[in-house]
Structures are given as C-alpha cells and as structure tokens.
Amino acid sequence: MIEMTSSQKLRIAVVTEAFLPQVNGVTNSVLRLLEYCKAQGHEVLIIAPESEGAPTRYLDYKIKHVPSIAMKKLIPMGVPRKYLEPLLEGFAPDVIHLASPIFLGHYVARIAKKMGIPTVSVYQTDIAGFARHYGLTIAHSTLKKWVSRIHQVSDITLAPSKWACRDLEVNGVKNVRLWKRGVDLVNFTPARRDESLRTNIKGKSEKLIIGYVGRLANEKRLDDLAILDRQNDIQLVIVGDGPAAPRFKKELPNARFVGYQSGTELARYVASFDIFVHTGKHETFCQGIQEALASGVPVIGPDTGGPVDLIDHGVTGLLIDTADSHQLLEAVETLRSHSSFDLMQIAARRAVEHRTWDYINAQLIDHYRDAIFELSKKRGMVA
C-alpha cells in the first residue's frame, strides 16, 4: 500500500505547447513552475516544441524537443512523436503536467492513460475563441470540441478564472478546479514608477499615460484604442511585439510603440502608467492585468473572460465593453476625475499581494498529489 506525504519529492513530466525562446503566458507559467520545482527538489523532464535558438536544458532539467507547426502563424503547436512513449517510460513520472494542451498534450494524455500515469492539465489558451475572431467559424466549433476532449482525458483540469471553469464544464469537462496565476510582487511594484520615463513619454505636457502590455496580434483588438489615440490629452504607450504590429502602428499613429520589454524595464513601464488598458476578449486570465495591479495601476478591461475575476469594478478599475468607443472614453474620464484615484491605486496592489508564485505553485503541487492519490485509490494502492 502507498501512503502519500506532503514532503515526498515528485518526478514530474512537464509537457508544454510553448517554451523558450518563445515568450508568452504559457512559457512564463512553466518557467515559474520549473523554478519552484528546482527549489523544492522535484525531478522534472520537459517536453516542448522545437524552434530556432531553443535551449536543451533549463535549470539543469533536460528538455526533449518535438517538431512544431503554427496555426495561421498564431499559436505554435507541438507535433506528437512515437518516441515520447518510451521516453516517458524511462523517466517514470509520478504525474504529467500538460501546459495548455493541444495536439502534443492530447497525445501524451492518451499515453498517460495507457501507462497509468495521472495527468493534470492547465487550460490557458482559448484557441477556439481566437479561431472565431479570425472568422474561422467551423474551426471554432471543431476546436471547442477538441479542447473539451483533451481535458476530458485529464484526471484534473486547472482553469485560471471562474469564467474558464464554467466554459469547460458546460462543454462536458469534469473535475475542473480553479487555479490562478502568480505574480512577481518584487519586480512589479509601485516603487518602479519612474518620473524621468514619464517625462520622456509625454514631454512637458500634462497628458494622461495609458498603457497596454501584451502580444500584438489581431485577437488583442488594439484598434479599439483608436478613440483614445485621437485625444490630445492622452498618450498611449504600447509595450510588446507580434505579427499585427505594422497594422496597429497605422491604426494608432499617435501611440508610442516601445517594443518587447522584460524584467525591470517592463516593470518600470507598467508602474509609470496612469491607467492600464486591455482590450482582448478571449483571455482565460490576463497576466498583464495582474502585473498592472501589482504595480498599483488601475485597470480598464473587458467585461468578459478572465479579466472579470481580476478587476474589482469600481475598486481596482473598470469592466466595460472595450469595443464600445464611447464606453472606453467614458471609463478613462471616470478614472481620471475619480476623487479617490489614489485609494484605487492602493487597492490595486492590495488585491494581488497574496498571489506570489511560490504560493500559487505550492497549490499546483497539491493538485499533483491529489491526482496521484485519486488514481492510486482507484487501484487500491493507497493506505
């Protein structure tokens, strides 16, 4: 009989659809998990799509690459290979983590069932929503069913927001649990606010600095910000890069596009905004919003998807239909003239102060242990 203990070190296979050198929400979450696992002494094998410049190890953890493809050049996906089964047999993981599983994750989930290895999948990318945004109505329906089938195979599915949990459950996925994302409270802090950077951005004017951070792709709907770009007393700052950058630069001719930023420099930009805005309607969470809140910056976001869980309407920001230009401009004016704007800045930071990555990843390890325990219990192997 097996008895699980909270101190037992685990062997974890992390199967991710995105990894370095590609940087996005999936990669970021996986990197934070690997750092936590290293600190706690867990053994990890990483399986990820190959790409130019991809590392072969991370924190001394071995990375096994598989070929990759991209859907409309938007979402790179790993291609399953038969050698993964003997690879997993050799590593003998206690649990398999499926990060935003699509083709690669689905293949490994089926292998895991066959091998009797518990799986924990993380729902992080609404690829069906992306397909619908690009006018691929048939693909949207097909992908919705596909994603549901993937997570139905998993022993536990973790979703980052209540909206995402409901969306999965409505589509037949069982054993869905809420698991949010962590935030780097040391890097993202109001103390990073830089008056010299603010002066560089707006000059000697008294413009309100409104910023966006994220991938520059069509589904992010940055063209919704055109109404703000036309205001003489507002300076838009766009942080990030992506395939739609040339189009957005034409749509927002007065905005400052500063490209991809990371680390301290990214935190400096975020803390120097007066207001953070996000217009993407297909966010299962939205790490950019959480980092803005940690920086003490009130947020305007869409009243759909993951942002609904993150923004406390009227307290840390405003939830609106960001596609409605009148609502968006009114929301900005409401925050600008808010008599307690300074209290809103304090509330923004306080709203996320407990969400350290260590705290969030400790929860994840607990989910692993639950999956291991439940599968072992079914087989009568647990005391």
Buried (B, 14 or more C-beta within 10 A) or exposed (E): EEEBEEEEEBEBBBBBBBBBEBBBBBBBBBBBBBBBBBEBEBBBBBBBBBBEEBEEEBEEBEBBBBEBEEBEEBBBBBEBBEEBBEBBEEBEBBBBBBBBBBBBBBBBBBBBBEEEBBBBBBBBBBBBBBBBBBEBEEBBEEBBEBBBBBBBBBBBBBBBBEBBBEBBBEBEBEBBEEBBBBBBBEBBBBEBBBEEBBEEBBEEEEBBBBBBBBBBBBBBBBBBBBBBBEBEEBBBBBBBBBEBBEEBBEBBEEBBBBEBBEEEBBBBBBBBBBBBBBBBBBBBBBBBBBBBBBBBBBBBBBBBBBBBBBBBEEBBBBBBBBEEBEBBBEBBEBBBEBEEBEEBBEBBBEBBEEBBBEEBBBBBBEBBBBBBBBBBEEEEEBE
